[in-house]
Amino acid sequence: MGELILHTLPVVFAIASFWSNTERKLLLLNLGLCVSIASLLLLQQAWGGALVITVAGLSTTYRLVTQRLLGKAATYVTIVIMSSLVGVINNLTGQTGILELMPVMTFIFYRYGELHCREAGLRLCMVIGSGLFTVYGVLTETWGLALTELLFAFSNSWFYLRLRRNAAQSAA
């Protein structure tokens, strides 16, 4: 029963993302997803993914608390440090294959969007990251994660296209 709840909770967050029409709502939902997906990945013993999602939750918390974007150099340094931490942990646990690198690549897209981009860029980075993490979920047979990330990619694509359309109409 507990495993069913852990697979269902991220999907509920992903469905709620279709109503995340502001950057703040998106970040709050992302934080909820980080907590629920990290728990699910720990249960599945997908250590690389769990570590990446936990560190991602810290990054999301930073953005929510400070309401500030980082400069380009600070973003790159932060991503390199966080990715290196994940790489060291993966190396220590012997999980250094392509499968374990997928969460790191997802992490890089998400963190760049979250720490450096306004809403449109953030959503585009999340679409790319969610696509990668959907594949990771399928490969690790973490179905709740796969469905969640697929829904998250769709909802962010929808809002990204709306932002682009509104920007084009404003320019005209």
C-alpha positions in Angstrom: 0.0 0.0 0.0 2.8 2.4 0.9 4.5 1.7 -2.5 1.2 2.5 -4.3 1.0 5.8 -2.4 4.6 6.7 -3.3 3.9 6.0 -7.0 0.6 7.9 -6.9 1.7 11.1 -5.1 4.1 12.3 -7.8 1.3 11.8 -10.4 -1.0 13.9 -8.3 1.6 16.7 -8.3 2.1 16.3 -12.0 -1.7 16.6 -12.7 -1.7 19.7 -10.5 1.0 21.2 -12.6 -1.6 21.8 -15.3 -2.9 24.6 -13.1 0.6 26.0 -12.3 0.1 29.2 -14.3 2.7 31.2 -12.4 6.4 30.7 -11.8 5.9 30.5 -8.0 3.2 27.7 -8.4 5.5 25.9 -10.7 8.4 26.0 -8.2 6.2 24.9 -5.3 4.9 22.0 -7.3 8.5 21.2 -8.3 9.5 21.1 -4.6 6.6 18.8 -3.8 7.7 16.6 -6.7 11.2 16.5 -5.4 10.1 15.3 -2.0 7.7 12.7 -3.4 10.0 11.4 -6.2 13.1 11.2 -3.9 11.0 9.0 -1.6 9.9 6.8 -4.4 13.4 6.5 -5.9 14.8 5.6 -2.4 12.2 2.8 -2.2 13.2 1.6 -5.7 16.9 1.8 -4.6 17.6 4.1 -7.6 20.3 5.9 -5.6 21.6 8.2 -8.3 18.1 9.5 -9.1 17.3 9.9 -5.4 20.4 11.9 -4.7 19.9 14.2 -7.7 16.3 14.9 -6.7 17.3 15.6 -3.1 19.9 18.1 -4.2 17.4 19.5 -6.7 14.9 20.1 -3.8 17.5 22.2 -2.1 18.0 24.3 -5.2 14.2 24.8 -5.6 14.0 25.8 -2.0 16.7 28.4 -2.6 14.8 29.9 -5.5 11.6 30.0 -3.6 13.1 31.5 -0.5 15.3 34.2 -2.2 13.1 34.9 -5.2 16.3 35.7 -7.1 18.1 34.4 -10.2 21.8 33.8 -10.1 24.2 35.4 -12.6 25.5 33.2 -15.4 28.9 32.5 -13.7 27.3 31.7 -10.3 24.8 29.4 -12.1 27.6 27.5 -13.8 29.7 27.2 -10.7 26.7 26.0 -8.7 25.7 23.4 -11.3 29.3 22.1 -11.5 29.6 21.8 -7.7 26.2 20.1 -7.4 26.9 17.8 -10.4 30.3 17.0 -9.0 28.8 16.0 -5.7 26.4 13.7 -7.4 29.3 12.3 -9.5 31.4 11.6 -6.4 28.5 9.8 -4.7 27.8 7.8 -7.8 31.4 6.9 -8.1 31.6 5.8 -4.4 28.5 3.6 -4.9 29.8 2.1 -8.1 26.9 3.5 -10.1 28.8 5.2 -13.0 26.9 3.9 -16.1 24.9 5.8 -18.6 21.7 5.1 -16.6 23.1 6.9 -13.6 24.2 9.8 -15.7 20.6 10.5 -16.9 19.5 12.0 -13.6 22.6 14.2 -13.7 21.8 15.5 -17.2 18.2 16.1 -16.1 19.5 17.9 -13.0 21.7 20.2 -15.1 18.7 21.3 -17.3 16.4 21.8 -14.3 19.0 23.7 -12.3 20.0 26.0 -15.1 16.3 26.9 -15.7 15.6 27.3 -12.1 18.6 29.3 -11.1 19.2 31.4 -14.2 16.0 31.7 -16.3 12.7 33.5 -16.1 9.5 31.6 -16.5 9.7 30.8 -20.2 13.3 29.6 -20.0 12.5 27.7 -16.8 9.6 25.9 -18.4 11.6 25.0 -21.5 14.5 23.6 -19.4 11.9 21.6 -17.4 10.4 20.1 -20.6 13.8 18.9 -21.7 14.7 17.6 -18.2 11.3 15.9 -17.8 11.8 14.2 -21.1 15.1 12.8 -20.0 13.7 11.8 -16.6 10.7 10.1 -18.2 13.2 7.8 -20.1 15.1 7.2 -16.8 11.8 6.2 -15.1 11.0 3.8 -17.8 14.5 2.2 -17.8 14.5 1.8 -14.0 10.8 0.6 -14.1 9.8 3.5 -11.7 6.4 3.9 -13.4 5.1 6.6 -11.1 8.2 8.7 -11.9 7.9 8.0 -15.7 4.2 9.0 -15.7 4.8 12.0 -13.5 7.6 13.4 -15.6 5.7 12.8 -18.8 2.7 14.8 -17.4 5.1 17.5 -16.2 6.7 17.7 -19.6 3.2 18.1 -21.2 2.0 20.8 -18.7 5.2 22.8 -19.1 5.1 22.5 -22.8 1.5 23.9 -22.7 2.5 26.8 -20.5 5.6 27.5 -22.5 3.7 27.6 -25.8 1.1 30.0 -24.1 3.9 32.3 -23.0 5.4 32.3 -26.4 2.1 33.0 -28.0 1.3 35.8 -25.6 4.8 37.3 -26.2 4.2 37.2 -30.0 0.8 38.8 -29.7 2.3 41.6 -27.4 5.0 42.3 -30.0 2.5 42.6 -32.8 
